[in-house]
Amino acid sequence: MSTHLLHHAFNYIELTVTDMEVAKAFYTRAFGWSFKDYGPNYAGILSSTIDGEEVGGLALAEQPRPAGGPLVLLYSKDLDVTKQAISVAGGRIVQGSYEFPGGRRLHFADPSGNELGVWSKS
């Protein structure tokens, strides 16, 4: 985990996936993420901005996590380009782009059914 630790700050996000290879392919194609494999049941998500440190992980499970809980939000410089990349990579847009104070955002589901959001300032 990150050596850039901030007291009480978010440090690591873990997503439950039902097919490790499909999940890694989706996040690589949609967002350019890279991974560190720890065997067939876990892959660490490597940061593209903090010297490749691990910032999260994909955990393999037979069943997806139930819906609900916190919503993970990613930032995009261009929401329309990101929306297209999500679709091309095999994700499903579950709530199209909408305005909110501070910008626009959308929600998508990855191939395992995890719902995440993406926001942009414009």
C-alpha positions in Angstrom: 0.0 0.0 0.0 1.0 3.6 -0.5 3.9 5.1 1.4 2.2 8.5 0.9 -0.1 8.0 3.9 -2.3 10.7 5.1 -4.0 10.3 8.5 -7.7 9.4 8.0 -7.5 9.8 4.2 -8.7 7.2 1.7 -5.8 4.9 0.9 -7.0 1.9 -1.0 -10.1 0.8 -2.9 -10.9 -2.9 -3.6 -13.4 -4.1 -6.2 -14.9 -7.5 -6.2 -14.9 -9.1 -9.7 -16.3 -12.3 -11.0 -13.8 -12.8 -13.9 -10.3 -11.5 -13.2 -9.1 -11.4 -16.8 -12.2 -9.7 -18.1 -12.0 -7.1 -15.3 -8.3 -6.4 -15.9 -8.9 -6.1 -19.7 -11.9 -3.7 -19.1 -10.0 -1.4 -16.7 -6.9 -1.4 -18.9 -8.9 -0.5 -22.1 -11.2 2.0 -20.5 -8.8 3.8 -18.2 -5.2 2.6 -18.9 -4.9 1.0 -15.5 -2.1 -1.6 -14.9 -1.9 -4.4 -12.3 0.3 -6.4 -10.2 -0.8 -10.0 -10.0 -0.8 -11.9 -6.7 -2.0 -15.2 -8.1 -5.4 -16.0 -9.7 -7.6 -14.4 -7.0 -6.1 -10.9 -6.6 -4.5 -8.2 -8.7 -3.3 -4.9 -7.2 -4.2 -1.7 -9.1 -1.1 0.4 -9.7 -1.2 4.1 -9.6 -0.3 6.0 -12.8 0.6 9.1 -10.8 2.5 8.0 -7.6 5.5 6.0 -8.9 3.4 3.0 -9.7 2.4 2.4 -6.1 -0.5 0.1 -5.4 -3.7 2.1 -4.7 -6.3 -0.6 -4.9 -7.1 -4.2 -6.0 -9.4 -6.5 -7.8 -10.5 -9.4 -5.6 -12.0 -12.5 -7.4 -15.2 -13.9 -6.0 -17.9 -16.3 -7.3 -20.7 -13.7 -6.8 -20.6 -9.9 -7.3 -20.9 -7.8 -4.2 -24.5 -6.7 -3.5 -25.5 -3.3 -4.8 -25.2 -0.4 -2.5 -22.5 1.1 -0.3 -20.1 3.9 -1.2 -19.9 5.1 -4.7 -16.3 5.3 -6.1 -15.8 8.4 -8.3 -13.0 8.7 -10.9 -12.0 12.0 -12.4 -11.8 12.6 -16.2 -10.4 15.6 -18.2 -12.9 14.8 -20.9 -16.1 13.0 -19.8 -17.4 12.4 -23.4 -14.1 10.6 -24.3 -14.2 8.6 -21.1 -17.9 7.6 -21.7 -16.9 6.2 -25.1 -13.9 4.4 -23.7 -16.1 2.7 -21.1 -18.5 1.5 -23.7 -15.8 0.3 -26.1 -14.1 -1.6 -23.3 -17.3 -3.5 -22.4 -18.8 -1.4 -19.6 -22.4 -0.3 -19.4 -23.5 3.3 -18.8 -26.1 3.1 -16.1 -26.7 6.9 -15.7 -25.8 9.2 -18.6 -24.0 12.5 -18.2 -25.7 15.0 -16.0 -24.8 18.4 -14.5 -24.1 18.9 -10.8 -22.5 21.7 -8.9 -18.9 21.6 -10.0 -19.2 19.9 -13.4 -20.8 16.8 -15.0 -20.7 13.1 -14.2 -22.0 9.7 -15.2 -22.3 6.3 -13.7 -21.2 3.0 -15.3 -21.1 -0.7 -14.4 -18.0 -2.8 -15.1 -18.3 -6.3 -16.5 -18.7 -7.7 -12.9 -21.6 -5.2 -12.2 -19.6 -2.8 -9.9 -21.1 0.7 -10.3 -18.6 3.6 -10.3 -18.9 7.2 -11.4 -16.8 9.5 -13.4 -16.9 13.3 -13.1 -15.4 16.2 -15.0 -15.2 19.9 -14.4 -16.8 20.6 -17.7 
